[in-house]
C-alpha cells in the first residue's frame, strides 16, 4: 500500500472509508483492509496547511468539512506528524533534518513550540463541537463495523 503524499491518484480515490482493491490503494475493492481517507476539498486537511495558511483559515476549512461530515456521515481526518514538534535528531551519527525534506516545508513556521500550540488550538476548537468525537483509526473501524451489523 502507498501512503506517500504527492501522488495525484489520491484526489480521485473514494472520499468515504472503503476497502481497497488489490490492484490499487486508490480504488475500492475486496481487501479486508480499511482505508479511511484524509479529509480534503481541493487540498488536504493537514498540518502543512496550518503552518502555511494559519489557524483562522484552518478553522474555516474545518467548519466546511464539518458541514460535509454531518450531511454524509463522513469522518473528518486531520494529519500531523509527531516529528513536526522536534528538533533535528541524530541517528547513527547522521543528522536528520526532519523539517526540510519537501518544498512545502520551506514555508512552515520554524518555531517548533508555535507549531505545537497551533495544532493544540485547532484540535481544541474541533473538539468544542458536541458532534465531534476524537477517535484513532482502530476505534473508528470498530465503530464502522458495529454500524454495518
N, C-alpha and C positions, 0 to 999 in steps of 0.2 A: 504494500500500500504506500501511497505517496502523500505525505502531509507537508511537503516542502512548498513554501509560498512561491509566487511568481509564475505559476502555471495557469494560463488563462482558462483552461478547461473547468476549473472550479466555479467560474462565473456561470456556467451552463449546467452545473450539477443540480440535483433536486434541492429545493430550499427547505423542505421538511425532512426530519430524520428518515433514513432509509437503509435498507440492506444493499450493499454494493454488488455489482456484477463481478464475476471472476476476471473478466477481461479489462475492467476499468473501475477505479475507485470513484470515478466521477459519474457513473451511471448506476441506476437502480438494478438490482439483480436478486439472486437467490442465496448469497452467502449469509451465514448466521451472524456475522459481524454487523454491528450497527455503526452508521455514520451519522453524527449529529453535526450538521453544517454550521460553520461560523456564521454569525449574523452579518448580513451585508445588504446594502442597497446602493449600487454604484461603486462602493468601496467597502472594505471590511471594517467591522466593529472591533478594532484592535488598539492596543496601547500606542502604537506608532501614530495613529490619527490624533490621539490625545496629546501627545508630545508636540505634534506639528500644528494642530488647529486650536488646541486649548480646551479647557473644561466647559465653557459655555457652549461651544459647538457640539461637544460630545453629549452634553445633557440634552440638547435639542435633537440630536441624532437618536439618542436613547428613547426619547418621547415618541418619535416617529416609529421606531422599532416596537415599542410597547403597544401602540395602537394596532400595528400589524399582528403582533403576537396575540393580543386579546381577540382579534377578529378571526384568525385562522388557527389558533391554538398552536402556534409555533414558538419554540423556546428562543430566548434571547441568549446568544452565546458571545461572550466577550473574551478576548485572548490577550494575555500578557505573559511574559516570561520572568521567572524569579531572577535571572541573571541581570535584568534591567536595573536592579537595585543594588548591584555590587560593583566594586571597583574591578579593574583588570586583575586577573588572577595568575598565579604561577602554576604550571603543571609540568612536571618533569624538567624543570629548569627553563622552560619556554614560557614567555609571557603571552597570555591570550587576551586579545583586545575584543572584549565582548560587545562593545557598543559601536564599533566602526566597521562592521562587516557587510554593509549594504549602502547603496546610495541614499536611501531614506534616513539612515542613521545620522547622516551629516546635518539633518535638520532637527534632530532631537534636542530637548532641553538637556544640557550637560550635567546639571546638578542632580545627583542620584537621589538625595533626600526629597527634592521637589517632585521628581517623577513618582516616588513612592506616595507622597502626600496627595498628588493629583489623582492617582489610582484610588487611594482610600476615599477621597472626596466623591469621585464618580460612583464607586461601589456603595458608599453610604447613601448617596442620592437614589440610586436604583433600588436599594432595599427599603427606602422610605415609603414605597408604594405597597399597599395591602395586597395587591395582586401579584407581587414579585416574591419568589422564593428562591433562595440560593441553593443550588444542588451541584454536586460533582457529577461527572458523566455516569458513574455506576448507579447513583441514586436516580438519575433521570431515566436510564434504561430500565431499571426496576419499575419505575412509575409507568413507563410506556408499556411494558409487558403486562403489568397488572391491569392497565386500562383496556388492553386489547382482549382480555379474557371475557 
